[in-house]
Amino acid sequence: MKDHQKAEEIAAQRVQLLSPLLADELDAAKIREIKKNICQQTGLSERTLRRYLAQYRAGGFGGLKPRGKGRQTEEAIPPHILNQAILLRREVPSRSVAQIIQIMEWEGLIREGQIKRSTLQEKLSEKGYSTRQMRMYSDAGIASRRYQKRHRNRLWHSDIKYGPYLPVGKDGAPKQVYLVTFIDDATRFVLHGEFYPTLDQVIVEDCFRKAIHKYAVPEAVYFDNGSQYRTKWMQRTCSKLGTRLVFAKPKSPEATGKVERFNRVVDAFLSEAKLEKPQSLDKLNELFGVWLEECYQNKPHSGLGDNTSPHAAFWSDNKALKHLAPETIANAFLLRPGRHHRTDYRIRGTRALESQAVGYWGVDRPASKAAGVSTGTARPNIKTAGRGCKKKSEA
């Protein structure tokens, strides 16, 4: 099982490595340039890169899994040697893998030829210290440039916003809730937004799944460096979906400016929601859904021009949506491949439903009545929910 998990992690890393080459509308010259950059940044040979591409095109995500070498790769670099390589990379982020190996050979830490460049590069990437990742962190302008994709679903943004306190804790105690949103870069359309009772990676996974079920699979997702996003699960899921995973430069809130601006618009909703005094998470989400449709999705957006709304921009785009088979999506959102002994939970409204067998996101199982009590189906006060609307959104 450990070897299987390791193989999936390596395949996920390789998919993300190849992702720039999988974009649409690349001419031959651009492909050559991208290949050259990847080889320079990672220390991989062009031959290895061609082999990875061939394996991916022939077998998809599974084609990039190493065959029968998981344990050997795990032990190929002793932990103290890997730690020394990480220190050398952190000391000078521009050092290549070949230079790191050479320094360690000169210092007598390893024998000449003991460590292969490709093996060390994979280990550094796994720990978050690849050349590409270090360059993204050290380049002052790379994550803060203002840009906008030309078509829908080319890039999605996501963020978590701290919400109000609701009486949803134990014995009705006040408990803070959290809003997770996914927004399309080109059209500013909110693909899914929902308040949750916990702050962990589960709420991101749930919101991501719901956005994909409604609006298909994005080419790339762009996150900040929060622990809820930077997980092995997210890397594996995006790789299985064929989605490029991109992280913002640390300590640069402007890097996620589009979703941050939307969060400021949400402040107007929260101010108005206080008047309604919602007593449950379901009620708050109902109010939010009405406000979102009336005050954001269908209002002209200042960043789109021509008095275009996010809804109109998204649905007028002629770029085809990338739909995947339900089985493919279910497999991508597998929580713990092959494990069935620990208890996990899924969020539904104000309830955390437990299942003894770890399953798939999106595959519903009958829920016991004892799992929670329905909060009712009262319709929200649409007039109150829409009171915080502006004539034009600035998010």
N, C-alpha and C positions, 0 to 999 in steps of 0.2 A: 504493500500500500504506500509506503514511504517513497519507493522508487516511482510509483505511478504519479504521485503528487509532484515529485521533483521533475518528472518528464513534462508534466503540464505546465509547470512554472517556466521551464526552459523554452517550451514551445511559445508561451505567451511573450516572453522576452524577444524571441526571434521575430514574431509577428510584428511587434511594435518597432523593431529595428527595420523591418522591410516596409512599414506602412507608408513612408514618403514615396516609394516606388509603385504603390498600388492605387494612387490617386488617378482620377480620370484626366483626359486631355493632356497627357505628357507626350511631347515629341521626343525623337531619338536623342537630340542634343541634350535636352533637359534630363533624360534618363541617365545618360553618361555622366553628366555633372553630379547628379544625386548619388550615383554609385561611387564616384570618386570621393565625394565628401564623406559618405558612410565609411568607406575603407580607411580614409585618413583619420576619422574620429574614433573608430573602434579598433583599429589594428587588424581587422579581418582582411584576408586577401580577396581579390575580385572573384577568384575561383570559388571560394567558400560562399560568397554572396550569391553567385549564380546558382550554386547547388541549393541554397536555401530557397531561392525563388522558384526553382524547378520543383522542389519538394512541396512548396506551398500551392503552386498551381495544379500539381497532380493530386495532392491529398488534403488541401486546405489546412486547417489548424492541426489535425492529426498527423499530417505529413511532416511537420516540423518537430515532432517528438523524437528525442534520441532513442535509438533502439538498443536496449540491453546494456546501456552504459551509465545508468543513473547513479549507482553506488560508486563506480570508479570516478565519475566526475565529482561526486561529493567529497572524495578523499584525495583528489588530484592536487589540491593546494592546502597544506596544513594551515590551521586557523591563525597561528602567529605570523606566518608568512603573508597571509591575506591582509591581516591587520597592518603589517608594515607597508604593504603596497597601497593600502588606503591612506596611510599617513603621508606617503610620498605624493600621492595624487592630491590630497588636500593642501599640502605644503606649496605645490605649484600646479594649479589645475590644468595648465596647458601641457603638462608632461604626457607624452604618448605612452602606450602600454609597453612598447619596445624599450623606451628609455627607463621606465620603472624596473623592468626585468634586468636591464643592463646594470643599473645602480645596485640592485640587490646582489647581482653576481659579483660586482666589484667589491662590495662590502662583505662577501663571503657568506651571505645568508642562504644562498642557493647555489647549486652547481650549474655550470654552463649547460644550457639546453634542458634543464630540469623542468621548466614551466613553459608551456606553449602560450603564444600570444592570445590565441582565440579562447583558451581556457581561462586565462586571467581576465580577459575582457568580459566574458560572461559572468564571472564572479563579481567584478566591479559593477557591472550593470545591475546585477541582482541586489547589491547593497546600495544602489543609488549613486554610484561614483563613476559612471561612464563619462567619456570625454564630452559627449553631447549634453549630458545632464549638467556637468560642471560648467560648460560653456554657457548654458542657459542661465545658470545662477550668477556667473561673473560678468556677463555682458549687461551693461547698465540699461541698454535700450531695448533689448530683445522682447521683453514681456510687456512693456508699457506702450508699444507703438499702437496708434489708433488705426484700426483696420476693420473691414467689413467684408464678409464673404459675399459672393455674387448670387448664390442660390441657396435655397432652403436645405436644411439637413446636411450642409457641408460642415457645420460646426455648431455644437451645443455648449452652452455655459450652464453651470450649476453653482448654487451657494446655499448656505444655511443661515436663516435669520432668527434671532432670538425673539420669541413671541410673548404674549401676555401670560399672566398666571390665571389658571382655571381651577375650579374645585374638583379636580379629577384624581387627586392623590388618595392615599389610604384614608378611609373614613371621611372623604370629602375635603381633605386638606388641600390648600392652594398648591399648585404645581405648575412650573413654567413649561410651556409648549414651544415647539420649534417648527419653523416653516422651511420646507425644502422646495426649491423650484428648479426647473430646467427650461432654458430660454434659447430659442433659435437665434443665431448670430445675425443672419442676413435680414430676417424679417421682424425680429424682436418679439415673435410670437411665443407665448408661454405654453410649452408643451404639456407640462403638468406642474401643479403646485398644491401642496397639502401640508397641514399642520400635524405634527406628531408629538406623542407624549414623552419621548426619550431622545437623547442626543448620542447617537452611535452610528456605525456604518449601516445598520439594518434599515434605517429610514432612508438613506441615500439609495440603497439597493432597491427598495420598494418603489420609490418615486421614479427611478430610472426605468424600471420594468414597466410601470404604467405608462410612461411617456412613449416607450417603444411600442407597446401594444396599440396605442392610439395613432401614432404618427410615424411608424416604421423606424428603421435603423439609421443613425447618423454616420457620416464618414469619420468624424472626430468629435471628441468631447474635451472640454477645457476646464480644469479644476484648479482651485487653490491647493495649498499643501496641507490642508487639514487631515487629521488622522482618519476621519470618516471617508475620505476619498483615496488616500494613498494606501491602498491595501492590495494584497496578493489576489484577493477575490476580484477586485475591480480590473486588475491587469489581465487576469485569466478570462473574465467575462468579455471584456472589450476585444481581446484577441480572437475569441471564438466567434464574435459577431462581425469581425473584420473592421472594427472601429479603432481609429488611432487615439491613443491616450496621451494627452498633453497636460503638463502641470505649469502653473504660473511661477514666475521668479519669486523666491521667498521674500517676505517682508515688503511686498509691493501690492497693496490693495487696489491700486489703479489698474493692475493687470486684469482684474475681473470687473472692469468698470461698468459694463452693460448690465450685468445682473445686480451690481451694487446700486446702480441708479434705479433699477426696478424696485429694489428693497426700500429705497427712500420713498417711492410712490406708495408702497404698501403701508407706510406710516400713516398716510391719510385714511386708509381703510381701518387700521387699528384704532385710530382716534374715534371714528364713527361707530366701530363695533362696541366700544365701551358703553355707548348709549343703549345698545341692545342687551348688554350684560349676559352673554352666552354662558350657560352653566355646564356645557359639555363640549367635547372636541368635535363631535358630529355637527353640533349647531354652529360652531365657529367655522368649520369647513363649508357648511352650506352658505353661510353669509359671504365667505370669501369667494366661493364659486360664482355667486350672483354679482358681486362687486367686480370680479375679474372680467366677466363677459360685458357688463354694462359700462364700466369705467376704464377699461384698459384694452382688451382685445379688439373692440370695435370702435375705438376712438382714434382720430388721426394722431400719428406719432411724429414728434419733431425730428427724429433721426431718419425718417424714411422719405420725407418730401412729398409734394403733390397731395397733401392732406390724406395720405394713405394710412390705413389702420394696420396693425400687425396681422389681424385675421385676413384682411384683403390681400396683403402682401404675401402671406404664406400660401393661400389657396390660388392666387393668380400666377404663381411661379410654375413654369412649364417643365421644370426638372422632375423626372420620375422619382417616386419614392422607392426606397429599397426595402421591400418586404421579404421576410424570411419565413420559412415553414415553422409552424408552432413547435414542432419537435426540436428544431435547431435552437429556437429561443429558449425553450425549457431546459435544454442541455447546457446552454451558455449560462443560465442563471442557477445552475445546480449549486446548492449551498456548500456541501461537503461531498465531493465525489466518492461514492462507494461506502460512506459511513452511515450507520443506522443505529447508533447506541446512545448518542447524547441528545439532550432536549434543546430545541431552538424554538423561537417564536416568530410569528408574523404579525405585523400591525394591521388592524382593521378598525378604523374609527378610534374609539377610546379603549379598545380591548386588545390584549396581547394573547393570541390563541396559541396554545402549546400543542406540539405534536411529538410523540415519542420517536418517530422516525424522521430523520432530516430529509426534507423533500425538495421540490422545485418551486421557485417563485412562479406564480401564475397558474399552477395546477391546484385547483381548489379541492379541499377535502371537506367532508361533512363536519360541521363544528358542533360540539356538544352544547346543549342549552345551558349547561353549568358554566360554560366558558365566559359568559357575560350576560348582561341584561340590555335589551334594546333600549336606545335612548329616544325612540319615537320617530315619527316621520313628519313632524310639523314643518310647514314651509316657512322659509325665512321671510322677514319683513323686507321686501324688495325695495320699498321706498327708502327705508333706513339704510340698507346695504349700499344703495347707490348714491347716498347723500354726499360722499366724499369725492365724487367725480369732478374732473376738470375737463375743460373743452378740448384740450390737447395734451396728450401724455408726453412727458419729457424723459421717460425712463429709457 
